[in-house]
Amino acid sequence: MWEVVASARVVKNPSAHAALKPWAERVRRRLADVDWRLLSDLVPVPTISIVGFVCPPPSTSVPDLEVELATMVAMAPLVQEGLDIWDGPRTEAIQALHADPAGGLERLAGEIRDYWEAAIAPYWPRIRALLEGDVLYRARLLAEGGLRRMLSDLDAAVTWEEGTLRLPKAVCEGVRPLGGLGLLLVPSVFTWPRVFSITTPPWQPTIRYPPRGVATLWEHRESDPPQALAAVLGRTRARLLASLDQPASTRDLATRLDLSEPGANQHLTALRRAGLATAHRTGRYVLYARTAVAETLLAGDATSHGHPRAGAPHLLPDPPHQTS
């Protein structure tokens, strides 16, 4: 859910996020059919802080959108206090959320689902692969060089010295002991190029940082499918999968591969039934995307899962929101 929230900043101000601008330009047209006004109001630009209940830290190393939305909806008792001390806008939608926290969070959950389907879901397999790859990279650094090596590589502006992790802050300064709670590291594509953190109760102390290789996510790479995969699926279906390095419509794929639209649709239907492609409808748009299984088949290499553990350093403090 944090990727939804962080990406809203990019959609609202793409010129400030050069590496993410190609994605923003693709999704803005689709989001014209989506009502996400409350979500937009809760993610002001420029973003100094984001009220905590909008995107609490994940409770698992492999977060699920519906689980995170259920967690958010259950936070109705925290809404009014959170909004009262937040320095964000007081729009009509936010005032309605303040007056009816339970109903407002249900509305917000619905907006996030619609936003996710239009802007994030078609890209999620490749985003998740990049995030999981960064987790494995951090775990290797931790094993090879300990906490210092892993934390000093998070971001050029983040330093680890004598048991203290120093983060750049625009709105506050000081030192905050973590008191045995540990530190959750969350790689985030749409956080780029900044680092967000939260260290105030009741939230799990968390740092959200950009993973390596964000800019490569949006590159279109023409490639031939592996011969072994083509032998199993047939060359046309294997080429369709290879062409879905970016989500695309039936018409786009038919044109790119010199197929008829009915023919391309027939092959895409077969790939969907086999669990190798997904379809995402938003208004008048239907985009096809590869699944994580397809990504693995094309890479010819299964992705392992891992989750690094951090120690208990000290952090510069934040206000009771997620800050940059």
C-alpha positions in Angstrom: 0.0 0.0 0.0 3.0 2.3 0.5 3.7 2.0 -3.2 0.2 3.4 -3.9 0.8 6.3 -1.5 4.3 7.1 -2.7 3.3 6.8 -6.4 0.5 9.3 -5.9 3.2 11.9 -5.3 4.7 11.0 -8.7 1.4 11.3 -10.6 0.7 14.7 -9.1 4.2 16.0 -9.8 6.0 13.8 -12.4 8.6 16.5 -13.3 10.1 16.1 -9.8 10.7 12.4 -10.4 12.7 12.0 -13.5 13.4 8.2 -13.2 9.6 7.6 -12.6 8.3 10.0 -15.2 7.9 7.3 -17.9 5.6 5.4 -15.6 3.6 8.5 -14.6 3.0 9.5 -18.3 1.6 6.0 -19.0 -0.8 5.9 -16.1 -2.1 9.4 -15.9 -4.6 8.8 -18.7 -5.9 5.7 -17.1 -6.3 7.4 -13.8 -8.6 10.0 -15.4 -11.3 7.3 -15.1 -10.6 6.7 -11.4 -11.9 8.7 -8.5 -9.0 9.0 -6.1 -9.7 12.4 -4.6 -9.4 11.4 -1.0 -6.2 9.6 -1.5 -4.8 12.6 -3.4 -5.8 14.9 -0.6 -4.0 12.7 1.9 -0.8 12.8 -0.1 -0.1 16.5 -0.6 2.7 17.8 -2.8 5.3 18.9 -1.8 5.2 16.0 0.7 6.5 16.9 4.1 4.6 14.2 6.0 1.9 11.7 5.5 -0.6 10.9 8.2 0.3 7.5 9.7 -2.9 5.5 9.3 -2.9 5.9 5.5 0.0 3.5 5.1 1.1 1.7 8.3 4.3 -0.4 8.1 3.8 -3.9 6.6 3.4 -6.7 9.1 4.9 -9.4 6.8 7.9 -9.6 4.4 5.5 -10.3 1.5 2.7 -7.8 2.0 -0.8 -8.3 0.5 -2.9 -5.3 -0.6 -6.2 -6.7 0.9 -4.5 -7.5 4.2 -3.0 -4.0 4.4 -6.3 -2.4 3.5 -8.1 -4.4 6.3 -5.4 -3.1 8.7 -6.0 0.4 7.6 -9.8 0.2 7.9 -9.4 -1.1 11.5 -7.5 2.1 12.4 -10.7 4.3 12.6 -10.0 5.1 16.3 -6.7 6.8 15.2 -8.1 8.9 12.4 -9.3 12.0 14.2 -6.3 12.4 16.5 -4.0 11.8 13.5 -5.7 14.4 11.4 -5.8 16.9 14.2 -2.0 17.0 14.6 -1.3 16.6 10.9 -0.1 19.7 9.0 -1.7 18.6 5.7 -4.7 20.3 3.9 -8.2 20.5 5.3 -10.2 19.7 2.2 -13.8 18.8 2.1 -13.0 15.1 1.6 -10.6 15.2 4.6 -13.2 16.9 6.8 -15.7 14.2 5.9 -13.1 11.6 6.9 -12.6 13.3 10.2 -16.4 13.4 10.8 -16.9 9.8 9.9 -13.6 7.8 10.3 -15.1 4.4 9.7 -17.0 5.4 6.6 -14.1 7.5 5.3 -11.6 4.7 5.6 -14.0 2.4 3.7 -14.1 5.0 0.9 -10.3 5.4 1.0 -9.9 1.6 0.7 -12.1 1.6 -2.3 -10.2 4.4 -3.9 -6.9 2.6 -3.3 -8.2 -0.6 -4.9 -9.2 1.3 -8.0 -5.9 3.2 -8.1 -4.0 0.0 -7.6 -5.7 -1.7 -10.5 -5.1 1.2 -12.9 -1.6 2.3 -11.9 0.2 -0.4 -10.0 -1.1 -3.9 -10.6 0.0 -4.1 -14.3 3.5 -3.4 -13.2 3.5 -5.2 -9.9 5.3 -8.4 -10.9 8.4 -6.5 -12.1 8.2 -4.0 -9.2 8.0 -6.9 -6.7 10.9 -8.7 -8.4 13.1 -5.5 -8.1 12.1 -5.1 -4.4 12.7 -8.7 -3.5 16.1 -8.5 -5.3 17.0 -5.6 -3.1 16.1 -7.5 0.0 18.4 -10.3 -1.0 21.1 -7.8 -1.8 20.8 -6.3 1.7 20.8 -9.7 3.3 24.1 -10.5 1.5 25.7 -7.2 2.6 24.6 -8.0 6.2 26.2 -11.5 6.0 29.4 -10.2 4.4 30.0 -7.0 6.3 27.5 -6.7 9.1 25.1 -4.0 10.0 27.5 -1.2 9.1 27.9 -2.3 5.5 24.2 -2.9 5.0 23.0 0.4 6.4 25.7 2.6 4.9 24.6 1.4 1.4 20.9 2.5 1.8 21.3 6.0 0.4 24.1 8.5 -0.1 22.5 10.8 2.5 22.2 8.0 5.1 25.1 7.3 7.4 25.8 4.8 10.2 28.3 5.9 12.9 28.9 4.5 16.4 25.5 2.9 16.8 23.5 5.8 15.3 21.8 5.8 11.9 21.6 9.4 10.6 18.9 10.3 8.3 18.4 13.7 6.5 15.4 15.5 7.9 13.7 18.7 6.7 11.4 19.3 9.6 13.0 18.1 12.8 16.3 17.0 14.5 17.4 15.1 17.5 18.0 11.5 18.6 15.5 8.7 19.1 16.4 5.3 20.7 14.5 2.4 19.2 14.2 0.8 22.6 14.5 -2.8 21.4 11.7 -2.5 18.7 14.2 -3.1 15.9 14.2 -1.4 12.5 12.1 -2.4 9.5 13.7 -1.7 6.1 11.2 -1.4 3.2 12.5 -0.9 -0.3 10.1 1.2 -2.3 10.2 2.1 -6.0 8.1 5.2 -5.8 10.0 6.6 -2.8 12.8 7.5 -5.2 14.8 9.7 -4.8 14.0 10.3 -1.1 14.1 8.3 2.1 10.9 8.2 4.3 10.9 7.1 7.9 8.6 6.6 10.8 9.8 6.2 14.4 7.0 7.5 16.6 4.4 5.3 18.5 2.3 3.3 17.8 4.1 2.4 14.6 6.9 -0.1 14.0 10.1 2.0 13.4 10.5 1.9 9.6 12.8 3.2 6.8 11.5 3.3 3.3 14.2 3.7 0.8 14.7 3.4 -3.0 16.1 0.1 -4.3 18.9 -0.1 -6.8 17.8 -0.1 -10.5 14.6 1.9 -10.3 15.1 3.6 -13.7 15.5 0.2 -15.5 11.9 -0.7 -14.6 10.4 1.4 -17.3 12.8 0.6 -20.2 11.3 -1.2 -23.1 13.6 -4.0 -24.1 13.0 -5.9 -27.4 14.0 -9.5 -26.8 13.4 -12.9 -28.2 11.9 -15.5 -25.9 14.1 -18.4 -24.8 14.0 -21.2 -27.3 13.0 -23.8 -24.7 10.0 -21.7 -23.7 9.0 -21.2 -27.4 9.1 -25.0 -27.8 6.6 -25.5 -25.0 4.2 -22.5 -25.6 4.7 -22.0 -29.3 6.7 -19.1 -30.8 3.8 -16.7 -31.0 2.7 -17.0 -27.4 6.3 -16.9 -26.2 6.9 -13.7 -28.2 3.7 -12.2 -26.7 5.1 -12.9 -23.2 8.5 -11.4 -24.1 6.7 -8.3 -25.5 4.9 -7.8 -22.2 7.9 -6.3 -20.5 5.6 -3.3 -20.2 1.8 -3.7 -19.8 0.1 -3.4 -23.2 -3.3 -3.6 -24.9 -4.4 -6.2 -27.4 -4.1 -3.7 -30.2 -0.6 -2.6 -29.2 0.5 -6.2 -29.1 -1.1 -7.1 -32.4 0.6 -4.2 -34.1 3.9 -4.9 -32.5 3.9 -8.6 -33.5 2.1 -8.2 -36.8 -0.9 -10.2 -35.6 -4.7 -9.7 -36.1 -6.4 -8.4 -32.9 -8.7 -11.5 -32.7 -5.6 -13.7 -33.0 -3.6 -11.8 -30.4 -6.7 -11.9 -28.1 -7.0 -15.7 -28.5 -3.3 -16.2 -27.5 -3.6 -13.8 -24.6 -6.7 -15.6 -23.3 -4.7 -18.9 -23.4 -1.8 -17.3 -21.5 -4.2 -15.9 -18.9 -5.7 -19.4 -18.4 -2.3 -20.8 -17.9 -1.5 -18.2 -15.2 1.2 -16.5 -17.3 -0.7 -13.2 -18.0 -3.2 -11.0 -16.3 -5.7 -8.5 -17.6 -6.4 -5.2 -15.9 -9.5 -3.1 -16.8 -9.8 0.5 -15.9 -12.7 2.3 -17.7 -12.1 2.0 -21.4 -8.6 0.5 -21.0 -7.7 -3.2 -20.8 -4.0 -3.9 -20.2 -2.3 -7.2 -20.2 0.8 -7.9 -18.0 3.0 -10.8 -17.2 2.6 -12.7 -14.0 5.5 -13.4 -11.6 5.5 -17.0 -13.0 6.0 -15.7 -16.5 8.8 -13.4 -15.4 10.6 -16.3 -13.9 10.2 -18.5 -17.0 11.5 -15.7 -19.2 14.4 -15.1 -16.9 15.1 -18.8 -16.7 15.9 -18.4 -13.1 13.7 -18.7 -10.0 13.8 -16.0 -7.5 14.5 -16.9 -3.9 12.9 -15.1 -1.0 14.7 -13.7 2.0 14.3 -10.9 4.6 17.2 -9.3 6.4 17.1 -8.5 10.0 18.4 -5.2 11.3 19.7 -4.5 14.8 18.6 -1.7 17.0 20.4 1.6 16.1 19.3 5.0 17.1 17.4 7.2 14.6 16.8 10.9 14.1 13.1 11.4 15.2 10.1 12.3 13.2 6.8 13.9 14.0 4.0 11.2 14.4 3.7 10.7 10.7 5.8 9.3 7.9 8.3 11.9 6.9 11.0 12.5 4.4 
